[in-house]
Amino acid sequence: KLWKIFIEMNEWGEKKLRYMLKDGSCPVVFHQSPGQWSFFLADIFTTLVELRWRVMLLIFCLSYILSWLFFSILYFLIAYVHKDLEDHDTAPCVANVRSFTSAFLYSMSTQATIGYGFRVMTENCMVAIVVVTIQALMSCFIDTIVIGITVTVGFSSSAVVNARNGALCLVWRIADFRRNHILEGTARAQLVRPTKHPSGMISVTYQDLDIQSRHLILATPASIVHKLEPGSPLYSLGPDSLAEEDFDLVVSFTYTGDSTGILHQTRTSYTPADIRWGQRFQDMVQVGRRHYKVDYALFHQTTWVQTPMVSAQEGDRLRGRRSPPIVQSQQPFVRSSRKFRRSLADVSEEVVQEAWL
């Protein structure tokens, strides 16, 4: 994956590279950064949260299995050094641990806190007691880190452009996927546009987007709306010109965890290929007698809707242009042999204007 990123960065003029991937990570590789691993260990919670679910599931399983194996090896070595495997007459460090299999079962019983039965710790070996204490503390640490890692807030896989109250708007969705939890936070959107200069230098410009209802309470999924109006970087872009653009729309939602009080941020990005012109999100919230019904199967689903296929700037120009006055002729109408021809552009503008209205 890193090699692919290097290839795309070397061929910037030919290929488009996301400034931020769909999972919220940035495809940037730092070289010779001081204390690189120390930053990951200092914020290991956020590091694990940002992993993909397949990797997270693998880490979840391996964290327990490897810890069981590690301490079972220690118990086996203690039994081997104390000669519990050969001499059955002396009091063992751990009762009935005579092989690696029994050491593994004892390790799993200790960490899973399912209680001791046939195999139990004795007071004959201080080293074994210290190892059991360390494993008990380690099991609490693993449970705290691994079980508490969940990604609860998510964005829609795409954004849409449609007409709302007579104006074109860019819309994307956000939702909290937990039950019986209400999150309050702040939404933000920023347009990131890379520019390559003739000298070969690449500069990145950042432009904030105005959002309607920036502060949200995610009791139900919410739609984030950006109006395409003068001052918006998308104001002059139509469906065709939008597909030719090269930018990343980085969106984020910052909130405070209701159980821990820790500040969290969920983010993703949309490229022009992820923006669907002339579509809207399907309704996923229904009002019942006692509660709201939310169908998360429709969270990413969109449907076509009548939308002007021109930019917001062109639409404002068509709506603001007044119709020419109609001149009443005093003479009776006489059909002329010359045919009255109108340009295709004028006809298209009138059709677009009717669709807009």
C-alpha positions as CSV (number, residue, x, y, z in Angstrom):
1,K,0.0,0.0,0.0
2,L,2.8,2.4,0.8
3,W,4.5,1.5,-2.5
4,K,1.3,2.4,-4.3
5,I,1.2,5.7,-2.5
6,F,4.8,6.5,-3.6
7,I,3.9,5.7,-7.2
8,E,0.9,8.0,-7.2
9,M,2.8,10.9,-5.6
10,N,5.6,10.6,-8.2
11,E,3.1,10.7,-11.0
12,W,1.0,13.6,-9.5
13,G,0.3,15.2,-12.8
14,E,-1.2,12.0,-14.3
15,K,-3.0,10.3,-11.3
16,K,-5.2,11.7,-8.6
17,L,-4.2,11.0,-5.0
18,R,-6.6,11.4,-2.1
19,Y,-5.5,13.9,0.5
20,M,-7.5,11.7,3.0
21,L,-8.7,8.2,2.5
22,K,-12.2,7.0,3.1
23,D,-11.3,5.6,6.5
24,G,-10.1,9.0,7.7
25,S,-6.4,8.3,7.4
26,C,-4.0,10.4,5.3
27,P,-1.7,8.7,2.8
28,V,1.4,10.5,4.0
29,V,4.6,8.8,4.9
30,F,7.1,10.6,7.2
31,H,10.8,9.9,7.0
32,Q,13.2,10.3,9.9
33,S,10.6,11.7,12.2
34,P,11.9,11.8,15.8
35,G,10.4,9.3,18.1
36,Q,8.0,7.9,15.5
37,W,6.9,4.9,17.6
38,S,6.6,7.0,20.8
39,F,3.8,9.0,19.2
40,F,1.8,5.9,18.4
41,L,2.3,4.5,21.8
42,A,1.4,7.8,23.5
43,D,-2.0,7.7,21.6
44,I,-2.5,4.0,21.1
45,F,-6.2,4.3,21.6
46,T,-6.7,6.6,18.6
47,T,-4.2,4.5,16.6
48,L,-6.2,1.3,17.1
49,V,-9.5,3.0,16.5
50,E,-8.4,4.2,13.1
51,L,-7.5,0.7,11.9
52,R,-9.8,-1.2,9.6
53,W,-12.3,-3.6,11.2
54,R,-10.5,-6.7,9.8
55,V,-7.2,-5.7,11.3
56,M,-9.0,-4.7,14.5
57,L,-10.7,-8.1,14.7
58,L,-7.3,-9.8,14.2
59,I,-5.7,-7.7,16.9
60,F,-8.6,-8.4,19.2
61,C,-8.1,-12.2,18.9
62,L,-4.3,-12.1,18.9
63,S,-4.1,-9.9,21.9
64,Y,-5.6,-12.6,24.1
65,I,-4.1,-15.7,22.4
66,L,-0.6,-14.3,22.4
67,S,-0.9,-13.2,26.0
68,W,-2.1,-16.7,27.0
69,L,0.8,-18.3,25.1
70,F,3.4,-15.9,26.6
71,F,2.4,-16.6,30.2
72,S,2.0,-20.3,29.5
73,I,5.6,-20.4,28.4
74,L,6.7,-18.7,31.6
75,Y,4.7,-21.2,33.7
76,F,6.2,-24.0,31.7
77,L,9.7,-22.7,32.2
78,I,9.1,-22.2,35.9
79,A,7.9,-25.8,36.2
80,Y,10.9,-27.0,34.2
81,V,13.5,-25.1,36.3
82,H,11.8,-26.3,39.5
83,K,11.8,-29.8,38.1
84,D,8.1,-30.2,38.5
85,L,7.9,-32.0,35.2
86,E,10.1,-34.9,36.4
87,D,9.9,-35.0,40.2
88,H,6.3,-35.7,41.4
89,D,7.3,-36.0,45.0
90,T,8.2,-32.4,45.7
91,A,5.6,-29.7,46.1
92,P,5.2,-28.0,42.7
93,C,5.0,-24.3,42.0
94,V,1.7,-24.7,40.3
95,A,-0.2,-27.8,41.2
96,N,-0.9,-30.3,38.3
97,V,1.0,-28.4,35.7
98,R,3.2,-31.1,34.2
99,S,3.3,-30.2,30.5
100,F,3.0,-27.2,28.2
101,T,-0.7,-28.0,27.6
102,S,-1.5,-27.9,31.2
103,A,0.5,-24.6,31.5
104,F,-1.5,-23.1,28.7
105,L,-4.8,-24.1,30.4
106,Y,-3.7,-22.6,33.7
107,S,-2.7,-19.4,31.9
108,M,-6.1,-19.1,30.2
109,S,-7.8,-19.8,33.5
110,T,-5.8,-17.1,35.3
111,Q,-6.5,-14.4,32.7
112,A,-10.1,-15.3,31.9
113,T,-10.9,-15.3,35.7
114,I,-13.0,-18.4,35.4
115,G,-11.7,-19.7,38.7
116,Y,-9.1,-22.3,39.7
117,G,-10.0,-26.0,40.0
118,F,-7.7,-28.9,39.3
119,R,-4.7,-26.5,38.7
120,V,-3.9,-24.0,41.3
121,M,-1.0,-21.8,42.4
122,T,1.0,-22.8,45.5
123,E,3.2,-20.8,47.8
124,N,6.4,-22.7,47.0
125,C,7.7,-20.4,44.2
126,M,7.8,-16.7,44.6
127,V,8.6,-16.3,40.9
128,A,5.4,-18.0,39.9
129,I,3.4,-15.8,42.2
130,V,4.9,-12.7,40.7
131,V,4.1,-13.9,37.2
132,V,0.5,-14.6,38.2
133,T,0.2,-11.1,39.6
134,I,1.6,-9.6,36.4
135,Q,-0.8,-11.6,34.2
136,A,-3.8,-10.5,36.3
137,L,-2.8,-6.8,35.8
138,M,-2.1,-7.4,32.1
139,S,-5.5,-9.0,31.6
140,C,-7.2,-5.9,33.0
141,F,-5.1,-3.7,30.7
142,I,-5.9,-5.7,27.6
143,D,-9.6,-5.7,28.5
144,T,-9.6,-1.9,28.9
145,I,-7.9,-1.2,25.7
146,V,-9.4,-3.8,23.3
147,I,-13.0,-3.9,24.5
148,G,-13.2,-0.1,24.6
149,I,-12.2,0.4,21.0
150,T,-15.3,1.1,18.9
151,V,-16.0,3.3,16.0
152,T,-19.5,4.7,16.6
153,V,-19.8,7.8,14.4
154,G,-19.7,7.4,10.6
155,F,-20.2,9.3,7.4
156,S,-22.1,8.4,4.3
157,S,-19.9,6.8,1.5
158,S,-20.8,9.6,-0.9
159,A,-22.1,13.1,-1.0
160,V,-25.0,14.4,-3.2
161,V,-25.9,17.7,-4.9
162,N,-29.5,18.6,-5.3
163,A,-31.8,21.6,-5.1
164,R,-33.2,22.7,-1.7
165,N,-35.5,25.7,-1.4
166,G,-34.5,26.9,-4.8
167,A,-30.7,26.7,-4.3
168,L,-28.2,24.0,-5.1
169,C,-26.7,22.3,-2.0
170,L,-24.0,19.8,-1.2
171,V,-25.2,17.3,1.3
172,W,-23.6,14.3,3.2
173,R,-24.8,12.2,6.1
174,I,-23.5,11.5,9.5
175,A,-24.9,9.2,12.2
176,D,-24.1,7.6,15.5
177,F,-24.4,3.8,15.2
178,R,-24.8,3.1,18.9
179,R,-28.1,2.6,20.6
180,N,-29.5,4.7,23.4
181,H,-26.7,7.2,23.1
182,I,-26.9,10.9,22.1
183,L,-23.9,12.7,20.9
184,E,-23.5,16.5,20.6
185,G,-20.7,17.9,18.5
186,T,-19.5,20.2,15.8
187,A,-19.3,19.4,12.1
188,R,-16.7,21.0,9.8
189,A,-15.8,20.8,6.1
190,Q,-12.7,21.9,4.4
191,L,-11.8,21.9,0.7
192,V,-8.2,20.8,0.2
193,R,-6.8,21.5,-3.3
194,P,-3.2,20.6,-4.4
195,T,-1.6,22.7,-7.0
196,K,1.6,21.9,-8.9
197,H,3.7,24.9,-10.0
198,P,5.9,25.0,-13.1
199,S,8.9,24.8,-10.9
200,G,7.8,21.4,-9.6
201,M,6.8,22.6,-6.2
202,I,3.4,21.3,-4.9
203,S,1.4,23.6,-2.7
204,V,-1.8,22.8,-0.9
205,T,-4.6,25.3,-0.3
206,Y,-7.3,25.0,2.4
207,Q,-10.7,26.6,2.2
208,D,-13.4,26.2,4.9
209,L,-17.0,25.6,3.7
210,D,-19.9,27.3,5.4
211,I,-22.3,24.7,6.9
212,Q,-25.9,25.1,7.9
213,S,-26.5,23.9,11.4
214,R,-22.9,23.3,12.3
215,H,-23.7,22.2,15.9
216,L,-25.6,18.9,15.9
217,I,-27.2,16.5,18.3
218,L,-27.0,13.0,16.8
219,A,-30.1,11.5,18.3
220,T,-30.9,10.4,14.7
221,P,-28.8,10.5,11.5
222,A,-28.3,14.1,10.3
223,S,-27.6,15.7,7.0
224,I,-24.8,18.2,6.7
225,V,-25.7,20.9,4.1
226,H,-23.4,23.3,2.4
227,K,-25.2,25.8,0.1
228,L,-23.6,26.5,-3.2
229,E,-23.7,30.3,-3.1
230,P,-21.3,33.1,-4.0
231,G,-18.1,32.6,-2.0
232,S,-18.3,28.8,-2.1
233,P,-15.5,27.1,-4.0
234,L,-18.0,24.9,-5.7
235,Y,-20.3,27.8,-6.8
236,S,-19.0,27.8,-10.4
237,L,-18.8,24.1,-10.9
238,G,-21.3,22.1,-12.8
239,P,-21.6,18.3,-13.1
240,D,-19.2,18.1,-16.0
241,S,-16.6,20.6,-14.6
242,L,-16.9,18.9,-11.2
243,A,-15.7,15.6,-12.6
244,E,-12.6,17.2,-14.0
245,E,-11.6,18.9,-10.7
246,D,-8.9,17.6,-8.4
247,F,-9.6,18.2,-4.7
248,D,-10.5,16.5,-1.5
249,L,-13.5,17.6,0.6
250,V,-12.4,16.7,4.1
251,V,-15.3,16.5,6.6
252,S,-15.1,15.9,10.3
253,F,-17.2,15.7,13.4
254,T,-15.7,16.5,16.8
255,Y,-17.6,15.4,19.9
256,T,-17.0,14.5,23.5
257,G,-17.5,10.9,24.6
258,D,-20.5,10.5,26.9
259,S,-18.9,7.8,29.0
260,T,-15.3,8.9,29.2
261,G,-15.4,12.7,28.6
262,I,-12.6,12.3,26.1
263,L,-12.7,14.5,23.0
264,H,-13.0,12.4,19.8
265,Q,-13.0,13.3,16.1
266,T,-14.3,11.2,13.2
267,R,-13.4,12.3,9.7
268,T,-13.5,11.2,6.1
269,S,-13.1,12.7,2.7
270,Y,-15.0,13.0,-0.6
271,T,-13.4,13.4,-4.0
272,P,-15.3,14.6,-7.1
273,A,-15.9,11.0,-8.0
274,D,-17.7,10.5,-4.7
275,I,-20.1,13.5,-5.3
276,R,-23.3,12.4,-7.0
277,W,-25.0,15.2,-8.9
278,G,-28.8,15.1,-9.1
279,Q,-29.4,12.6,-6.3
280,R,-30.6,12.7,-2.7
281,F,-30.4,10.4,0.2
282,Q,-33.2,8.0,0.8
283,D,-35.4,8.7,3.9
284,M,-34.3,6.4,6.7
285,V,-36.2,7.9,9.7
286,Q,-39.8,7.0,10.3
287,V,-42.1,8.4,13.0
288,G,-43.8,5.7,15.0
289,R,-46.3,6.0,17.8
290,R,-43.7,5.7,20.6
291,H,-40.4,6.2,19.0
292,Y,-38.5,7.0,15.8
293,K,-37.6,4.1,13.5
294,V,-34.2,4.4,11.9
295,D,-33.3,2.0,9.1
296,Y,-29.5,2.0,8.8
297,A,-29.6,-0.2,5.7
298,L,-30.6,3.0,3.8
299,F,-27.8,5.1,5.3
300,H,-25.7,5.1,2.1
301,Q,-28.5,4.7,-0.4
302,T,-29.3,7.5,-2.8
303,T,-32.0,8.1,-5.4
304,W,-32.3,10.4,-8.4
305,V,-34.2,13.7,-8.1
306,Q,-34.9,16.5,-10.6
307,T,-31.9,18.8,-10.4
308,P,-30.6,21.5,-12.8
309,M,-27.6,20.1,-14.6
310,V,-25.8,23.5,-14.5
311,S,-23.6,25.1,-11.9
312,A,-25.1,27.3,-9.1
313,Q,-23.6,30.3,-10.7
314,E,-25.2,29.6,-14.1
315,G,-28.5,28.9,-12.4
316,D,-28.5,32.2,-10.6
317,R,-27.7,33.9,-13.9
318,L,-30.6,32.2,-15.6
319,R,-33.0,33.0,-12.8
320,G,-31.9,36.6,-12.5
321,R,-32.2,37.4,-16.2
322,R,-35.5,39.1,-17.0
323,S,-37.6,38.0,-19.9
324,P,-37.5,40.5,-22.9
325,P,-40.5,42.7,-23.3
326,I,-43.2,41.5,-25.8
327,V,-43.8,44.1,-28.5
328,Q,-47.4,44.3,-29.9
329,S,-47.4,44.7,-33.7
330,Q,-50.0,47.0,-35.1
331,Q,-50.0,45.3,-38.5
332,P,-51.6,41.9,-39.0
333,F,-49.2,39.0,-38.8
334,V,-47.9,37.9,-42.2
335,R,-46.0,34.6,-42.5
336,S,-42.6,35.3,-43.8
337,S,-40.8,32.9,-46.1
338,R,-37.7,33.2,-43.8
339,K,-37.8,30.8,-41.0
340,F,-37.2,32.2,-37.5
341,R,-34.2,30.3,-36.1
342,R,-33.2,30.3,-32.5
343,S,-29.8,29.2,-31.2
344,L,-29.6,25.9,-29.4
345,A,-28.0,27.7,-26.4
346,D,-31.1,29.9,-25.9
347,V,-33.4,26.8,-26.0
348,S,-31.2,25.0,-23.6
349,E,-31.2,28.0,-21.2
350,E,-35.0,28.2,-21.2
351,V,-35.3,24.4,-20.5
352,V,-32.8,24.7,-17.7
353,Q,-34.6,27.7,-16.3
354,E,-37.9,25.8,-16.3
355,A,-36.3,22.9,-14.5
356,W,-34.8,25.2,-11.9
357,L,-38.1,26.9,-11.2
